[in-house]
Amino acid sequence: MNLSTLSVGLGVLIAIPQIFGLLKPAEFAAKARRFPRSVPVGYLLMGIGTIWFLRNLRAESISDFEDYKKLMLFAFGSIGVLTCVFVKDFLAVRGLSVVLLLTGKLMLDTARWNESEWRLVIATLAYVWIISAIWFTVSPWRLRDIILWSTASEKRIKVGSGLRLALALFVIVLGLTVF
């Protein structure tokens, strides 16, 4: 995947919920507040994260661990499934964290070889997501608190959605013009 395609894709994925937040702030707030403890969304995100991680692990050439690769694939796959069984509290936040970590890796790997200095926008966004994912993995209730604060009023929802939409559009423009 090239950086242009990745930027446009990320921009669209970021923009869609923000447009919903600007058009229907009350519904956006209700859905956002339910997110941290949503078990079905947690299953989906943890499933995506587990499969994506296993795919990355399978593609890695780890010569020192080649003899253990099948065992590692089984163990990490089991961890993903067992997390869904035994750690249902804030499962959606944990699943989101796994997906953000893997997305950050993809963003950094893709941006690494682009010669434009604008690649640093994507790299910075990746590091913000990685740090956030680590923080939310350790203390998932923090995302709940951030969501509650940011959806406390219609004005906060619209300002937050507007700022994130501006970032999304900027990333899309970079993907279409610079990368």
N, C-alpha and C positions, 0 to 999 in steps of 0.2 A: 504494500500500500504506500502511495506517495503522500507527502505532507499536504498537498492541495486537497486530495480526497478526504483525508483525515480531518482537516480543518473544517471543510464544508459539513461533513457528517457530524462532528462535534457541535458546530454552531447550530445546526438544525435540532439536534437532540437537546441542547440547552434552551433553544428558543421556544420550542413547543409548549412546555409547561408555563413559561413566562407569559406567553400570549394568553393562555387560559387564565393565569392570575390577573392579568390586566382586564380581561373581558368579564370574568365571573369571580371576583375576589372572595365572595362568601363561600362558594363551592370549593374554590382553591384552598381556602383556609381549612375547611372541614376535611378535605382529602389529605392535606399536608399533616394535619394533627393526628390523623389515624395511621399515617405511614409508619412511625417508629415501632409500633407494636403489631403491625399487620403480619400475621403468620403466613398467609398465602403469598404475599409479596416477598417475604423473607425466604420462603422455599424457592421462589423463582430466581431471586438474586443470588442466593447461595448455590443453586444449581448451575446458573450461568457462570458464576465465579469458579466453582469446582471444575466444571468441564473445561473452561478456558485455562485454568491453572494446569490441569492434567495435559492439555494439548501443548502448552508451553514446555512442560517438563519432558514430554515425549520427544519434542523437537530439539531439546538441548543435547549437546554432545558432552556429556560429563564422563570423561574417560576414567576418572578415579572411582566413580560410582556406577559404572556401566553394569557390573555384576549385580548390583542392587536395584537397578532401574525398575524392574517389574514389581519388586517389593515396595519401592517408594510410590509407584503409581497406585498400587493397591492401598497402601497406608494413607496416602493423601486423599484418595477417593473415599475411603472409609471415614476419614475425619470430616469431610464435607457432608456425608450422609448422616453421621452420628451427631454432628452439630445441629442438624435439622430436627433430630429426635430429642436430644437432651438439652439444648440451649435455645428454647423457643422465645425466651424473654429478650426483646429487642433484636430478634433475628433479622428483621428487615434492615436495621442499621448495620449489623455485622455483615450481612450480605452485600449491602451497598459499599461498605468499606473494602471488601475483597474486590469488588468490581472496580472501584476507584483506584485501588493499588495496581491492578492489572491494566487499566486504561492509562494510568500514569506511565507505566513501563512502555506500553505501546507508543504513547506520545513522545517519550524521550528517545526511544529507539528510532522512530520515524524522523524526528526533528534533527537528530544528530548529524546527518549527512547533508542537510540542506545548507546552502551557502549564504542565504539571506540572513541578515541580523534579526529580522522579524521572527525568526524561528524561536527567539528567546521568549516571545509572548506565549507560545505553546509550551515551551519548557517551564516557564514560570507557573503557568496554569497547572501543569502536571505536578510540580513540586507542591503547590498549594493543595491539590487533591490528595497527594500522597501523605502529607503531614496531617491533613484533616482525617484521612482514613485511619491513620495510626491512632490519632487522638480519639476518634469515635469508636475504635475497636476496644481501647482501654476503658473508656467511659461513655458508653452508648447513650446514656441519659442526657448527655450534653447536646446531642442533636435534637432530642425532644425539646429541651429547654430553648434552644435557638429557634426551633420552629414555632414554639408557643410565643416567644417574644416577637418574632418577625410577622406573625399573623394576628397579633393582638388588636390591630385596627386596620381598616380598609386602606388608610393612607400608607401604613408600613408595607402592606402587601403590594400596593401599586408602585411605590418607590423602589422596593426591592426587586419586583418583577421588571420594572423599567430598566434598572441598572444591569440586571442579568441579561435582559434582552439586548441592551446596547453592547454588552460584551459578546454575546452570541453573534450579533450582526457584524461586529468588528472581526471576529474570527472567520466568519463566512467570507467577508470582503477580502481578508488576507488570503484565504484559500483560493478565491477566484482571480485575484490580481497578482499577488506577490509570489506565492508558492507555485 
